[in-house]
Amino acid sequence: MLPDQFKSLKLISDCPVCRQKKFPSEINLLDEQPEGHLIHVQCKTCQSCIVVLVSLNEQGMNLIGILTDLGSKEVKEFINRGPLSSDDIINLHENLKNKEFIQSI
């Protein structure tokens, strides 16, 4: 459920992928913090997704969006995972050297 101050907000007027004007979208609130709200927007026409960080301050509203292929549930999993550790980076590096790992992607 979106907070009241966002209900009448039209975050993006055109889909950045299919260019649908005033595109119909599904909007999910992923995370709510004092610094801002993380929102997942999916175009119902082409199914493309955008993750948007919305923050309100004295100067107004700030939006930062990124196009993604992740669904809202997948984004929530990443949010809850926490920061990457140095071991995560080393494991990724080792796996990228493995041809079988590369072929499985």
C-alpha positions in Angstrom: 0.0 0.0 0.0 1.4 3.4 -1.0 1.5 6.2 1.6 -1.2 8.9 1.1 1.2 11.5 -0.2 2.1 9.2 -3.2 -1.4 8.0 -4.2 -2.0 10.8 -6.6 1.6 10.9 -7.8 2.2 10.0 -11.4 5.8 8.8 -11.1 6.6 8.3 -14.7 4.3 9.5 -17.6 5.7 7.2 -20.3 7.1 3.7 -20.1 10.8 4.0 -20.7 10.8 0.7 -22.7 7.7 0.5 -24.9 6.9 4.3 -24.7 3.3 3.7 -23.8 1.8 7.1 -22.9 0.5 7.3 -19.4 1.2 3.6 -19.1 -0.9 1.4 -17.0 1.3 0.0 -14.2 1.3 -2.1 -11.1 3.0 -0.3 -8.2 4.3 -2.0 -5.1 5.8 -0.4 -2.0 8.9 -2.4 -1.2 10.4 -0.6 1.7 9.6 2.5 3.8 12.3 4.3 5.7 12.6 7.9 7.1 15.0 8.7 4.2 12.5 7.6 1.5 10.3 4.9 0.0 11.4 2.2 -2.4 8.8 1.5 -5.0 8.6 -1.2 -7.8 6.7 -0.2 -10.9 5.8 -2.7 -13.6 4.3 -1.7 -17.0 1.3 -3.8 -17.8 1.8 -3.3 -21.5 5.4 -4.6 -21.9 6.1 -6.0 -18.4 9.2 -3.9 -17.9 10.1 -2.9 -14.4 11.5 0.1 -12.7 12.7 0.4 -9.1 12.2 4.0 -7.8 13.6 5.6 -4.6 11.2 8.4 -3.6 12.3 10.9 -1.0 10.6 14.1 0.3 12.6 16.9 1.9 12.4 20.7 2.3 13.3 21.2 -1.4 10.6 18.9 -2.7 10.4 15.4 -4.0 13.4 13.5 -5.4 13.0 10.4 -7.6 15.8 8.0 -8.6 14.8 5.2 -10.8 16.5 2.2 -12.4 15.3 -0.1 -15.1 15.4 -3.8 -13.9 14.3 -7.2 -15.0 13.6 -8.2 -11.3 10.1 -8.6 -10.0 9.0 -6.9 -6.8 9.5 -10.2 -4.7 13.1 -10.5 -6.1 13.9 -6.9 -5.2 12.6 -7.5 -1.7 14.9 -10.5 -1.3 17.9 -8.4 -2.3 16.9 -5.7 0.2 16.7 -8.2 3.0 20.0 -9.9 2.1 22.2 -7.1 3.4 25.5 -5.8 2.1 27.9 -7.9 0.2 30.9 -9.3 2.1 34.4 -9.6 0.8 33.8 -13.4 0.7 30.9 -12.8 -1.6 33.2 -10.9 -4.0 35.9 -13.5 -3.8 33.4 -16.3 -4.5 32.0 -14.4 -7.5 35.5 -13.9 -8.9 36.3 -17.6 -8.5 33.0 -18.6 -10.2 33.6 -16.2 -13.1 36.9 -18.1 -13.8 34.9 -21.4 -13.9 33.6 -22.1 -17.5 30.8 -24.4 -16.2 29.5 -21.5 -14.1 29.6 -19.1 -17.0 27.7 -21.6 -19.2 25.0 -22.1 -16.5 24.1 -18.4 -16.5 
